[in-house]
């Protein structure tokens, strides 16, 4: 059975194919479907590039297996509207299938079986791009509430420790051979900014730049907003696209490189809790992946994940949590383990990404729930819809409080000059 308003391709044939391919991958297993239920798994504002569904299935292995239940997640990326073009430009589907099918299992083995992601069951492009995963909720993982104002220090510390293990595992992989390193450089050449897309055709770059315009327009009307900072923002506006591209596509030979998750915000992280309700582990979803400085993940997550107080008062402590985890994971296995200073240098190298995240991503993160506006990638590109949505996002109290403080920091760091 299935609910109404679901894509026609989410049917019993698809359910059976997903299980037959994924239960004992790479071996194929014959099953009988006894019952299934499919429901939407996300709310407006949770996903911009895909539709996500949860499938509960009762099945039995053939010829005479007992009944079993399983819960799976289906990520659908239909080639419609601007979602299709953005998925194409960022190579989202191909990257994710490669990561979940091949790279993540290898990374996990390198660090004692650490769980970095859900197990993939099935992937197809017929009739649309779809990936089927195990349901992390069934394993005790849950998404935090995006509208609660950010994550506590304990949550953020878990993220730092986990992403450090992920980065460390990719360093061990890259160090295994020159061939492997070159493979990573080719497979994960870029994250948000595909350097092979002409600037005038780059949809994500246009979205980032339009967000900058909205910030300036809103800040002009905010009572008490620092006029010197506003003037600097206006001066920077003609340069913003070039600076975004320069930051995200920079090449360097010093420091250290890792596979970055690439899009570490609250809704791409699920947590597992102990008996007292304290977060003890995290798993990531929606890997955008790029092989470059860890400053990508660190700057981005330190802007988009914490509460206002944690971001302002615990940033250094969170960086230390990351370094301790990186160091302990690499200890005795890596020739030149990055020092805390090395980590700080990588953050500094990619510091402009903090500004990009604060101006172009944080408004989406801090946005209050709404049923009155369309929340999608198309709504961010369509001129009329985008203006309504952005004004709602950028004028939110949480965002205004955060960006005012962050811009003051960026100004002191010279990022607005």
C-alpha positions as CSV (number, residue, x, y, z in Angstrom):
1,X,0.0,0.0,0.0
2,X,1.1,3.6,-0.3
3,X,-0.2,7.0,0.5
4,X,-1.6,9.5,-1.9
5,X,0.5,12.3,-3.4
6,X,3.5,10.1,-3.8
7,X,5.4,9.7,-7.1
8,X,4.0,6.9,-9.2
9,X,7.5,5.3,-9.4
10,X,7.5,4.7,-5.6
11,X,5.6,1.4,-6.1
12,X,5.8,-2.2,-5.1
13,X,8.2,-3.0,-7.9
14,X,10.6,-0.3,-6.7
15,X,10.3,-1.5,-3.1
16,X,11.1,-5.1,-4.1
17,X,14.0,-4.1,-6.3
18,X,15.5,-2.0,-3.5
19,X,15.4,-4.9,-1.1
20,X,16.5,-7.6,-3.5
21,X,19.5,-5.5,-4.5
22,X,20.4,-4.2,-1.0
23,X,19.7,-6.8,1.6
24,X,22.8,-8.9,0.9
25,X,24.7,-6.6,-1.5
26,X,26.5,-7.5,-3.8
27,X,24.5,-10.7,-3.9
28,X,20.9,-10.7,-5.2
29,X,18.2,-12.2,-3.0
30,X,14.6,-13.1,-3.9
31,X,11.9,-11.7,-1.6
32,X,8.1,-11.5,-1.3
33,X,6.5,-8.2,-0.2
34,X,3.7,-8.6,2.2
35,X,3.0,-5.0,3.0
36,X,4.6,-1.6,2.6
37,X,3.9,2.0,3.6
38,X,5.6,5.1,2.2
39,X,5.4,8.6,3.7
40,X,7.2,11.9,3.3
41,X,10.2,12.0,5.7
42,X,10.9,15.7,5.8
43,X,9.2,19.1,6.3
44,X,9.5,22.3,4.3
45,X,12.9,23.8,4.8
46,X,14.6,20.5,5.5
47,X,15.7,19.6,2.0
48,X,16.3,21.8,-1.0
49,X,17.7,19.5,-3.7
50,X,15.7,16.3,-3.1
51,X,12.4,14.8,-2.0
52,X,12.9,12.3,0.9
53,X,10.5,9.5,1.8
54,X,10.4,6.8,4.4
55,X,9.5,3.2,3.4
56,X,8.3,0.6,6.0
57,X,8.3,-2.8,4.5
58,X,7.2,-6.3,5.7
59,X,8.8,-9.0,3.6
60,X,10.1,-12.5,3.6
61,X,13.0,-14.1,1.8
62,X,12.0,-16.7,-0.8
63,X,11.2,-19.5,-0.9
64,X,10.1,-19.9,2.8
65,X,11.7,-17.3,5.0
66,X,10.0,-15.8,8.0
67,X,8.4,-12.4,7.9
68,X,10.8,-9.5,8.6
69,X,10.3,-5.7,8.9
70,X,12.7,-3.0,7.7
71,X,12.6,0.8,7.4
72,X,14.4,2.5,4.6
73,X,14.9,6.1,3.3
74,X,14.4,7.0,-0.3
75,X,16.1,10.2,-1.6
76,X,14.6,11.3,-4.9
77,X,16.3,13.8,-7.2
78,X,13.9,14.5,-10.0
79,X,15.3,16.4,-13.0
80,X,12.7,19.2,-12.8
81,X,13.0,22.9,-12.3
82,X,16.3,24.3,-11.1
83,X,16.8,21.2,-8.8
84,X,17.8,19.3,-11.9
85,X,20.3,21.8,-13.1
86,X,21.9,22.2,-9.7
87,X,22.1,18.5,-9.2
88,X,23.8,18.3,-12.6
89,X,26.2,21.1,-11.8
90,X,27.3,19.7,-8.5
91,X,27.3,16.1,-9.7
92,X,25.3,15.2,-6.5
93,X,23.9,11.8,-7.4
94,X,27.2,10.4,-8.8
95,X,29.2,11.6,-5.9
96,X,26.8,10.3,-3.3
97,X,26.5,6.8,-4.9
98,X,30.3,6.6,-5.1
99,X,30.7,7.8,-1.5
100,X,28.1,5.5,0.1
101,X,28.8,2.5,-2.1
102,X,32.7,2.6,-2.2
103,X,34.4,5.3,-0.3
104,X,32.6,5.4,3.1
105,X,32.9,1.6,3.7
106,X,36.7,1.9,3.0
107,X,37.0,4.9,5.3
108,X,35.1,3.1,8.0
109,X,37.4,0.1,7.9
110,X,40.5,2.3,8.2
111,X,39.3,3.6,11.6
112,X,38.0,0.5,13.3
113,X,34.5,0.3,11.8
114,X,33.5,3.9,12.7
115,X,30.0,4.6,11.3
116,X,30.0,7.6,9.1
117,X,26.8,7.1,7.1
118,X,23.8,4.9,6.5
119,X,24.3,1.8,4.4
120,X,23.2,2.1,0.8
121,X,20.7,-0.4,-0.5
122,X,20.0,0.7,-4.1
123,X,20.6,3.5,-6.6
124,X,19.0,4.1,-9.9
125,X,18.4,6.8,-12.5
126,X,15.3,5.2,-13.9
127,X,12.9,7.0,-14.0
128,X,14.7,9.6,-11.9
129,X,17.8,9.7,-9.7
130,X,17.0,7.8,-6.5
131,X,19.1,6.4,-3.7
132,X,17.8,4.0,-1.0
133,X,19.4,3.9,2.4
134,X,18.9,2.2,5.7
135,X,16.7,4.3,8.0
136,X,19.0,5.8,10.7
137,X,16.0,6.5,12.9
138,X,15.6,2.7,13.2
139,X,19.2,2.6,14.6
140,X,18.4,5.3,17.3
141,X,19.7,8.3,15.4
142,X,17.5,11.5,15.2
143,X,17.8,14.9,13.5
144,X,17.9,17.9,15.8
145,X,15.3,20.6,15.5
146,X,16.5,23.1,13.0
147,X,14.1,25.8,14.4
148,X,15.4,25.5,18.0
149,X,18.1,28.1,17.4
150,X,21.2,25.9,16.9
151,X,23.0,23.1,18.7
152,X,24.4,22.9,22.2
153,X,28.2,22.6,22.9
154,X,27.7,18.9,23.6
155,X,26.1,18.4,20.2
156,X,28.8,20.5,18.4
157,X,31.6,18.7,20.2
158,X,30.2,15.4,18.9
159,X,30.2,16.8,15.4
160,X,33.8,18.0,15.8
161,X,35.1,14.7,17.0
162,X,33.2,12.8,14.3
163,X,34.3,15.0,11.4
164,X,37.9,14.8,12.7
165,X,37.7,11.0,12.5
166,X,36.2,11.3,9.0
167,X,38.9,13.6,7.9
168,X,41.6,11.4,9.5
169,X,40.3,8.3,7.7
170,X,40.5,10.2,4.4
171,X,44.1,11.2,5.1
172,X,45.0,7.6,5.8
173,X,43.3,6.6,2.5
174,X,45.1,9.3,0.5
175,X,48.5,8.3,2.1
176,X,48.1,4.7,1.1
177,X,49.3,5.5,-2.4
178,X,49.9,8.3,-4.9
179,X,47.3,6.7,-7.2
180,X,44.6,6.8,-4.5
181,X,45.3,10.5,-3.7
182,X,45.0,11.4,-7.4
183,X,41.7,9.5,-7.6
184,X,40.4,11.5,-4.7
185,X,41.5,14.8,-6.2
186,X,39.7,13.8,-9.5
187,X,36.5,12.4,-7.9
188,X,36.0,15.2,-5.4
189,X,37.5,18.1,-7.3
190,X,34.8,20.5,-6.1
191,X,31.9,21.0,-3.7
192,X,29.5,24.0,-4.1
193,X,31.4,25.5,-7.0
194,X,32.0,23.5,-10.1
195,X,35.0,25.2,-11.8
196,X,33.9,23.8,-15.2
197,X,30.6,25.7,-15.2
198,X,30.7,29.2,-16.7
199,X,30.1,31.9,-14.1
200,X,27.0,33.2,-15.9
201,X,25.5,29.7,-15.8
202,X,26.4,28.9,-12.2
203,X,23.0,28.6,-10.4
204,X,24.5,28.2,-6.9
205,X,26.8,31.2,-7.4
206,X,23.7,33.2,-8.4
207,X,21.9,32.1,-5.3
208,X,24.8,33.1,-3.1
209,X,25.0,36.5,-4.7
210,X,21.3,37.1,-4.5
211,X,21.5,36.4,-0.8
212,X,24.2,39.0,-0.5
213,X,21.9,41.5,-2.2
214,X,19.1,40.7,0.2
215,X,21.4,41.1,3.3
216,X,22.3,44.6,2.1
217,X,18.7,45.5,1.4
218,X,17.6,44.3,4.9
219,X,20.5,45.8,6.7
220,X,19.8,49.3,5.2
221,X,16.4,49.1,7.1
222,X,17.7,47.7,10.4
223,X,17.7,50.2,13.1
224,X,21.2,50.7,14.7
225,X,23.1,48.6,12.1
226,X,26.7,49.6,11.8
227,X,26.9,52.0,8.8
228,X,30.6,51.5,8.3
229,X,30.1,47.7,7.9
230,X,27.1,48.4,5.6
231,X,29.3,50.6,3.4
232,X,32.0,47.8,3.3
233,X,29.3,45.3,2.2
234,X,28.2,47.6,-0.6
235,X,31.8,48.0,-1.8
236,X,32.3,44.2,-1.7
237,X,29.2,43.3,-3.6
238,X,30.7,43.7,-7.1
239,X,33.6,41.4,-6.0
240,X,31.6,38.8,-4.1
241,X,31.2,36.2,-6.9
242,X,34.9,36.4,-7.7
243,X,35.9,36.0,-4.1
244,X,33.5,33.0,-3.6
245,X,35.1,31.3,-6.6
246,X,38.7,32.2,-5.5
247,X,38.0,30.8,-2.0
248,X,36.3,27.6,-2.9
249,X,38.5,26.7,-5.9
250,X,41.9,27.7,-4.6
251,X,44.9,25.4,-5.1
252,X,47.7,25.0,-2.5
253,X,50.6,22.7,-1.9
254,X,51.2,23.3,1.8
255,X,49.0,22.3,4.8
256,X,46.9,19.2,4.7
257,X,43.9,18.0,2.6
258,X,40.9,15.8,3.5
259,X,37.7,14.6,2.0
260,X,35.3,17.2,3.3
261,X,31.6,16.4,3.8
262,X,31.0,19.7,2.1
263,X,27.6,20.7,3.5
264,X,27.7,20.3,7.3
265,X,24.6,22.0,8.6
266,X,22.1,20.9,11.2
267,X,19.8,18.9,8.9
268,X,22.7,16.9,7.4
269,X,23.6,15.5,10.9
270,X,21.7,12.9,12.9
271,X,22.5,12.2,16.6
272,X,22.4,9.2,18.9
273,X,21.8,9.8,22.6
274,X,22.7,8.1,25.8
275,X,20.2,7.2,28.6
276,X,20.6,10.7,30.1
277,X,19.7,12.4,26.8
278,X,23.3,13.5,26.1
279,X,24.5,13.2,22.5
280,X,27.1,10.4,22.1
281,X,27.5,9.9,18.4
282,X,26.6,11.5,15.0
283,X,26.2,10.3,11.5
284,X,26.2,12.5,8.4
285,X,23.8,12.5,5.4
286,X,23.8,14.3,2.0
287,X,27.5,14.2,1.3
288,X,28.5,16.9,-1.2
289,X,32.3,16.1,-0.8
290,X,35.3,17.9,-2.0
291,X,39.0,16.9,-1.5
292,X,40.7,20.1,-0.2
293,X,41.5,21.9,3.0
294,X,39.5,20.8,6.1
295,X,38.8,24.5,6.6
296,X,35.7,23.9,4.4
297,X,34.0,21.7,6.9
298,X,35.3,23.5,9.9
299,X,34.4,27.1,8.9
300,X,31.0,26.0,7.6
301,X,29.9,23.9,10.5
302,X,31.2,26.4,13.1
303,X,28.9,29.0,11.5
304,X,25.8,26.9,10.7
305,X,25.5,24.5,13.6
306,X,26.0,26.1,17.0
307,X,23.6,28.3,19.0
308,X,24.5,31.9,19.2
309,X,26.2,31.6,22.6
310,X,28.2,28.5,21.6
311,X,29.3,30.1,18.3
312,X,30.5,33.3,20.2
313,X,32.0,31.7,23.3
314,X,33.1,28.1,22.5
315,X,34.6,28.3,19.0
316,X,38.2,27.8,20.2
317,X,37.2,24.9,22.4
318,X,35.3,23.2,19.6
319,X,38.4,23.5,17.4
320,X,40.5,21.9,20.1
321,X,37.9,19.0,20.3
322,X,38.4,18.5,16.5
323,X,42.2,18.5,16.9
324,X,42.3,16.1,19.8
325,X,40.1,13.6,17.8
326,X,42.2,14.1,14.6
327,X,45.4,13.5,16.6
328,X,44.1,10.4,18.5
329,X,42.8,8.8,15.3
330,X,46.1,9.4,13.4
331,X,48.4,8.6,16.2
332,X,51.0,6.0,15.2
333,X,49.5,5.6,11.7
334,X,50.4,8.9,10.0
335,X,53.8,10.4,9.4
336,X,53.1,14.1,10.1
337,X,50.1,14.6,12.3
338,X,48.7,18.1,12.0
339,X,49.2,20.3,15.0
340,X,46.6,22.6,16.5
341,X,48.4,25.4,14.7
342,X,48.1,23.5,11.4
343,X,44.3,23.1,12.0
344,X,44.0,26.9,12.8
345,X,46.0,27.7,9.6
346,X,43.5,25.6,7.5
347,X,40.6,27.5,9.1
348,X,42.3,30.7,8.3
349,X,43.0,29.6,4.7
350,X,39.3,29.0,4.1
351,X,38.1,31.8,6.5
352,X,36.2,33.5,3.6
353,X,34.0,30.5,3.5
354,X,32.8,31.5,7.0
355,X,31.5,34.8,5.5
356,X,29.9,32.9,2.6
357,X,28.2,30.5,5.0
358,X,27.0,33.4,7.2
359,X,25.6,35.5,4.3
360,X,24.3,32.8,2.0
361,X,23.6,29.7,4.1
362,X,22.9,30.7,7.7
363,X,19.6,32.5,6.8
364,X,18.3,29.1,5.6
365,X,19.4,27.4,8.8
366,X,17.9,30.0,11.2
367,X,14.6,30.4,9.3
368,X,11.5,29.9,11.3
369,X,9.0,27.2,10.2
370,X,6.5,28.4,7.7
371,X,3.6,27.0,5.7
372,X,2.9,30.3,3.8
373,X,6.0,30.2,1.6
374,X,7.4,27.7,-0.9
375,X,10.8,26.5,0.5
376,X,12.8,24.9,-2.3
377,X,15.7,25.5,-4.6
378,X,13.3,26.7,-7.2
379,X,12.0,29.3,-4.8
380,X,15.5,30.5,-4.3
381,X,16.0,31.0,-8.0
382,X,12.6,32.3,-9.1
383,X,12.9,36.1,-8.7
384,X,9.5,36.8,-7.2
385,X,9.4,33.7,-4.9
386,X,13.0,34.2,-3.9
387,X,12.5,37.8,-2.8
388,X,9.6,36.8,-0.5
389,X,11.5,33.8,0.9
390,X,14.7,35.7,1.5
391,X,13.0,38.6,3.2
392,X,11.5,36.1,5.6
393,X,14.8,34.4,6.2
394,X,17.1,37.5,6.5
395,X,14.7,39.5,8.7
396,X,14.3,36.7,11.2
397,X,15.5,37.8,14.7
398,X,17.9,34.8,15.1
399,X,19.6,35.6,11.8
400,X,19.8,39.3,12.5
401,X,21.3,38.8,15.9
402,X,23.8,36.3,14.5
403,X,24.9,38.2,11.4
404,X,25.3,41.5,13.2
405,X,27.8,39.8,15.6
406,X,29.5,37.8,12.8
407,X,30.0,40.8,10.5
408,X,31.7,42.6,13.4
409,X,34.1,39.6,13.7
410,X,34.7,39.4,10.0
411,X,35.4,43.1,9.9
412,X,38.1,42.7,12.6
413,X,39.6,39.8,10.6
414,X,39.8,41.9,7.4
415,X,37.3,39.9,5.4
416,X,35.2,42.9,4.5
417,X,38.0,44.9,3.1
